C-alpha cells in the first residue's frame, strides 16, 4: 500500500503514520523531515519535490507518507492509493497542538535530525510562526479541502479513509493485515 496520512497540525498524523508503517512493515516518510533545514529554513519547492520523489521511489512496494504540503500533491499523489485523513474535532486538535508545543518547548528535543530546529515557548505561543496559530488558521480550510478532494474525480484513483476520532483510527489500524515489508528498504 502507498498511503498518505493527512490532517491539521496537532491531529496526531505523525504518531498514527508511524504506527501504520510499523503495522504494514513499510517505510515511514515524514514530509517535515524532507522540507525543514537548519535555522527553520524551508527547502525550495523544486528540491523538495525531488526529495519526495526519491523517498517514494526507494520502496516501490509501499510506504506511509506523513504530511499535508498541498503544493506537493502532483508528486506525492501520483502513486498514492490510499489517503488516511485524521479529521478530529477542533477542540481536540487544538488541545493536542498546545500539549505538544509545551512538551517540545520543555524538552528542547530536536524536531528533525541534523536541523537543530527546536520549539520554544516564545515561538510556540507568541510568534506568527506558531504551530498553534497554524492549527487555528488551517483547521477549517483543511476540512473543506479534504472534503472537496473526496468528491473530486481527479482523485478517483485514491481510496479515502476518513477517520473522525482516535477510536476509529485505532480500529482501522487494527483491521489491517500486518505487511511483509519492502525488499528494497535500506536502513
N, C-alpha and C positions, 0 to 999 in steps of 0.2 A: 504494500500500500504506500502511496505517496500522499502524505497528509499535511495540510497547513492548519495549525491551531491559531485562531484569531480571537480578539476580544479587546475591550478597553483596558488601558493600563490599570492594574490592580485587580483584574478579574481572575488571576491565577493561571494565566497562559503557560508560563514557563514551568511551573510545578506540574501542571497537568501534562504538558507536552513531554517532559522528561519521563513521567510515569508511563505515558503512551508508548514512547520509543523503547523503553525498557520492556514493556509487555510484548511488543511486536518484535523485539530484538533487532531494531534498525537504528541507524544513526539519528541522533538529536542534533538539529542545526538551529542555532539561535541567531536570528537576524540582527539583534543588537550587537552581538559579538562581531559580526561581519561589518557592521556600519561604524561603530564608535572607535575612534582613535584616541591617543593620549590628549590630555587637556580638553576633553569634551569636544573634540573636533570630529565632524562627520566625514564620512568618505564621499567624495564626489559621485554622483549617480552612475556615470559610465563605469567607473571602477567597482562600485558597489554591486551593480548588476552582473559584472564579470565574476565577482566573488561568489554571488549567489549561484550563478550557473555552474561554476566549478564545484561548489559544495554539493549541489544536487546531482551532478554528473558522476561524482565519486562513488555513488552507490545506486546504480540503475535499478536495483531490485526493490528499493523503497527507502523511505526516510520520514521523519517527522520534523517539519519546519515550524518554528515558533516565531510568530510576529506578524504584524499588520503591514506597515510600509506600503501603503496602497499604490504608490507610484511604481512599485516593483512587480505589479501583477502580470505584465506581459512576460516576465521571466519566470516568476515563481508559479503562476497558474497554468503555464503551458503544459506541464506534465502532471500536475496535481490531479488526483482522482477523488479525494475526499477533503472537505473543509469542515473542521470542527469549530463551531462558534460558541464560545463561552459567553452567554448573554445573561449575566446575573443582574439583579436589581441594582439601581443606582446607589442606595444606601449601603448595601453590602460591598459593592465595588469601591466606593469612596472609603469606607472603613478599612478595607484591605490595603488600599493605596497609602492611607495615613499610617497604618500599623507598619507596613513595610518600610516607609520612609523613615520613621522613628528608629526602627531596628537597624537599618543601614547607616543612619547618622551616628547612632551609638557605637556600633561595632566597627565602623570605618572599613568595612570589607571592600576590597577592590571588586568592582562590578563585572569587568571583562578582563581576563588575563592580559597582562602586559600594557594596559592602558593607564594604570594609576588612577583611573576615574573612581571617585568615591562621592557619596552623597553627604551633605552637611545639613544641619538644621536650617541654616540661612538659605541654602539653595532649595531645600525641600519646602520651606514654609514662607519665605519672604522674597522669592525671585519669580520673574516672569518665565523662567525655565523650569519651574517647579513641576515635578511629576504629579503632584496633587492638583495643581492648576490644569495640567494637561488632561487629567481624568475628568475634572469638572467640565472642561471645554469640549471634550470629544465623546463623552458617553452617549449623548443623544444623537449626534451625527453618525457615529459608528453604527448605532442600531438602525437608523434609516438606510445607511449604505448597505449593510449586510442583508436587510430585508429586501431591498431592491435587487441585490445580486442573486438572491434565491429565485427570483422570478425572471431574471434576465436570460433570454435564450443564448446569449454569447457564452454563458457558463453552464450550459446544459450537460456538459461532459463531467461536471463536478457533482458529487453526492454531498449535499449539505446536511450536516448533523448539528441541529440547533439545541444546545443544552442550556436550560434555564435555571439550574440550581446545582450546587455541588453534589447533592444526592443523585441527580440524573447523570452527572458526569461520572461518578463512581460506578453506577450501574452499567452505563455504556462501556466503560473501560473493562469492567469485569466480564462483559458479554463477549469480548473479543478473544479469539483463539490465540494463544501465545505463538509468536512467529519464530521462524528459523534463522532470521538474520540476513546479513548482507555479506556475501562471499568476498566482495572487493574491499570491504572496510579495513582500513589500516589504522591501528591505534598507536 
